[in-house]
């Protein structure tokens, strides 16, 4: 586990396999320290494939002054030596646009597969809006199809996740509380 | 871009809004052999993002703008690297029988780099530079595709009036 939030807020955690960046951090310092960390780590792990999960990617807006630029620089560290050691990096990113509309354009462009998750009363519905049926056609012109939420149904719907795939789970923004739901009688 | 390169045409890719390793990775995922086209000089990449913030990819076919970048100087610096690469195309006799395309991605980024008013100023000056500079007078000129994303602003209106064709792509309608 890589604890970005705790690193930025100076909350120290002495837990095995929980990694933090120490010392002073701002956008630029974070990118430098992060790429050093990732490069050192990828030298120690000997594997062909790695899965990355992020929760939430849209949290970068809370931590960085220039989230769009910094988030891109973080992603581009992969090209600087990591991809040679671990050739197949796949990722599932969770994103909520209320948190960070600044990175939406980039994160959609980056992702091979986009799953949009809507709330319908108490049910969550998921739709693949990019990738899946024809991964080479990258512009999400219309809803491709509805799927059940979860890694297994997603994997089945896609017919297996291809190498190097980045999957974006776009969570619908929470609904604005209506006047009715707050009229509690005290 | 993939089709144009496969047909052996010439492309200048102006990278503005992304750290260059990312568009390169995206192109590779779409089966564009970026390194091969950079080596053969068919593809030139002008990396504005990397010139401003890094990282830089030092290799044949990738160009950086030198010194500090202001909106007043930008179009002249572009013209200098365009001329340098066009000189290579000329030396290798590559203009003959090939189409020339310029792709700028995304021009909307100039507003966040320089501010909307300055970005507008840049586009107005750049039209003038393209008319006068040797890079455009002494070498063949191509067809440009400008990618604009996000909400329309004054820069968009100005570009909209100037271009011959506008193609609008739709995003997803689920989570607006």
Interface residues (C-beta under 8 A of the other chain):
Chain A: X68 X69 X72 X73 X75 X76 X78 X79 X80 X97 X105 X106 X108 X109 X110 X112 X114 X116 X118 X127 X129 X130 X136 X138 X139 X140 X141 X142 X143 X164 X170 X172 X173
Chain B: X17 X18 X19 X20 X21 X22 X24 X25 X26 X29 X30 X31 X49 X53 X54 X55 X106 X112 X149 X150 X169 X170 X171 X172 X173 X174 X175
